[in-house]
Amino acid sequence: MKNPANSNIYEVSARSVLDAYAGYIDGDPEDLLLVVSVSAPSDKARSALFSTAQRLGYGKDVAWLHLNGEVAALGARELMMIVEGLDPCALIALDEPSTTLLAQTYRCTVASDSFDHIFGRPTVTFVDFAAMLEDDDRKQRAWALLKHLALPSTPR
């Protein structure tokens, strides 16, 4: 673990969020992309998203948030604290409940299977990302949405 005195203010905030919600988040303070889902995504979905993140310029800097932890499910208040504490460059919601909770958290309308901005962050939402991976046409639709999250220095 890094010495907080040698860290920047954003890393200290992110570290405190990671520590407070350790049962829900798999990530590091430097992660640029936050993937939100009700439960842990399948290995296939996780691998696909990890590869996509690398192609879009995020490298290995991906944090995974599971709303249903070991103790209880997270609500809007906790989600706000996590997202704002981690301060990712972009968000991905993998399922309908995650999309709904993001809409409640930020008090805005969020369409499913779409690209939008939530509180200034580029965000892609899905009804069921894992199901999209099972069909070539739907997989292409998912990729088309995810390409909107490419970092400025990354070709689309």
KAVENJO-V169186 format. One record per pair of residues at least 12 apart in sequence whose ideal C-beta (glycine too) atoms are under 6 Angstrom apart, sorted by the first residue. I is the first residue (numbers start at 1). J is the second residue. Records with the same first field share a line. If there is no record, write none. Layout:
I: J / J
This chain:
11: 29
13: 85
14: 29 / 86
15: 29
17: 82 / 85 / 86
21: 82
23: 69 / 70
24: 65 / 66 / 69
25: 65
26: 64
27: 63
30: 61
31: 61 / 62 / 63
32: 58 / 61 / 88 / 89
33: 53 / 58 / 62 / 88 / 90
34: 63 / 86 / 88 / 91
35: 49 / 64 / 92
36: 65 / 93 / 98
37: 94 / 95 / 98
38: 67 / 68 / 95 / 97
39: 66 / 68
40: 66
41: 94
42: 130
45: 129 / 130
48: 133
52: 146
56: 149 / 150 / 154
57: 151 / 154
76: 104 / 105
79: 101 / 105
80: 105
90: 121 / 122 / 149
91: 121 / 123
92: 124
93: 125
94: 126 / 129
95: 128
96: 112 / 127
99: 112 / 125
102: 118
106: 118 / 119
110: 125
112: 125 / 127
113: 126 / 127
115: 145 / 148
122: 149
124: 145 / 146 / 149
